[in-house]
């Protein structure tokens, strides 16, 4: 089986992969559907926790938009609450680092709609 090499990719890199996603899921409002594992090619390897990290990244970005400049405890609690909604048990040390960084950011000015 020959591997496809993209122009500009390193030697032995896999070619473009097609990822199937479910469209129109209503069980997780506000979050895009995660890709199904069946849509990946057999040559692709992912770490076991890649979906968990995607969820952590999503939640941290959401909290960063809503809780900037607030106390570290408030930010930490918001991250933990939202991660549990997505079935992720948070790593306390990682959450503390995210909370410290988010609480040190300046608050965003209110947007006019």
C-alpha positions as CSV (number, residue, x, y, z in Angstrom):
1,X,0.0,0.0,0.0
2,X,1.6,3.3,-1.1
3,X,1.3,6.4,1.0
4,X,0.4,9.7,-0.5
5,X,2.8,12.5,0.2
6,X,1.4,16.1,0.2
7,X,3.5,18.8,-1.5
8,X,5.5,20.4,1.2
9,X,4.9,17.6,3.7
10,X,7.7,15.7,5.4
11,X,8.9,12.4,4.0
12,X,6.4,9.7,4.7
13,X,3.6,12.0,5.7
14,X,0.1,10.8,5.1
15,X,-2.0,12.5,2.5
16,X,-5.2,14.4,3.2
17,X,-7.8,12.5,5.3
18,X,-11.5,12.7,5.1
19,X,-13.2,13.0,8.4
20,X,-17.0,12.3,8.7
21,X,-18.9,14.4,11.1
22,X,-22.5,14.2,12.3
23,X,-24.4,17.3,11.4
24,X,-27.4,18.6,13.3
25,X,-26.9,17.1,16.7
26,X,-28.9,18.9,19.4
27,X,-27.7,17.0,22.5
28,X,-24.6,19.4,22.8
29,X,-25.8,22.9,21.9
30,X,-23.0,25.3,21.2
31,X,-20.4,22.6,20.5
32,X,-19.7,21.2,17.1
33,X,-19.9,17.4,16.7
34,X,-16.7,15.5,17.2
35,X,-15.5,13.5,14.3
36,X,-16.3,9.8,14.2
37,X,-13.4,7.4,14.5
38,X,-14.7,5.2,11.6
39,X,-14.0,8.0,9.2
40,X,-10.2,7.9,9.8
41,X,-7.9,6.0,7.5
42,X,-6.2,3.0,8.9
43,X,-2.7,4.5,8.8
44,X,-3.5,7.4,11.1
45,X,-2.5,7.1,14.7
46,X,-3.8,9.4,17.5
47,X,-3.1,9.5,21.2
48,X,-5.8,8.0,23.4
49,X,-6.9,11.3,24.9
50,X,-7.2,13.4,21.8
51,X,-10.9,13.9,22.0
52,X,-10.6,14.8,25.7
53,X,-8.1,17.5,24.8
54,X,-10.3,18.9,22.1
55,X,-13.1,19.2,24.7
56,X,-10.7,20.8,27.2
57,X,-9.5,23.3,24.6
58,X,-13.1,24.2,23.6
59,X,-14.1,24.8,27.3
60,X,-11.0,26.8,28.1
61,X,-11.7,29.1,25.0
62,X,-15.3,29.6,26.0
63,X,-14.4,30.4,29.6
64,X,-11.6,32.7,28.3
65,X,-14.3,34.8,26.5
66,X,-16.6,35.0,29.5
67,X,-14.4,35.1,32.6
68,X,-11.4,37.1,31.7
69,X,-10.0,39.2,34.6
70,X,-12.2,37.5,37.2
71,X,-10.8,35.8,40.3
72,X,-8.8,32.6,39.8
73,X,-11.3,30.6,41.9
74,X,-14.3,31.8,39.8
75,X,-12.5,30.9,36.6
76,X,-11.4,27.5,38.0
77,X,-15.0,26.7,39.0
78,X,-16.3,27.7,35.6
79,X,-13.8,25.5,33.8
80,X,-14.6,22.5,36.1
81,X,-18.3,22.9,35.8
82,X,-18.3,23.1,32.0
83,X,-15.8,20.2,31.6
84,X,-18.1,18.0,33.6
85,X,-21.0,18.8,31.2
86,X,-18.9,17.2,28.5
87,X,-17.9,14.2,30.6
88,X,-14.3,15.3,31.3
89,X,-12.8,14.8,34.7
90,X,-10.5,17.8,35.0
91,X,-6.8,17.6,35.9
92,X,-6.5,20.0,38.9
93,X,-3.0,21.2,38.1
94,X,-3.8,21.8,34.4
95,X,-7.1,23.6,35.4
96,X,-5.1,25.8,37.9
97,X,-2.7,26.8,35.2
98,X,-5.5,27.7,32.8
99,X,-7.3,29.6,35.6
100,X,-4.2,31.6,36.5
101,X,-3.6,32.6,32.9
102,X,-7.3,33.6,32.2
103,X,-7.7,35.6,35.4
104,X,-4.6,37.6,34.6
105,X,-6.1,38.7,31.2
106,X,-7.8,42.1,31.0
107,X,-11.6,42.0,30.7
108,X,-13.1,42.4,27.3
109,X,-15.2,45.6,26.7
110,X,-18.9,44.9,26.2
111,X,-19.9,44.4,22.6
112,X,-22.8,46.5,21.2
113,X,-25.2,44.5,19.1
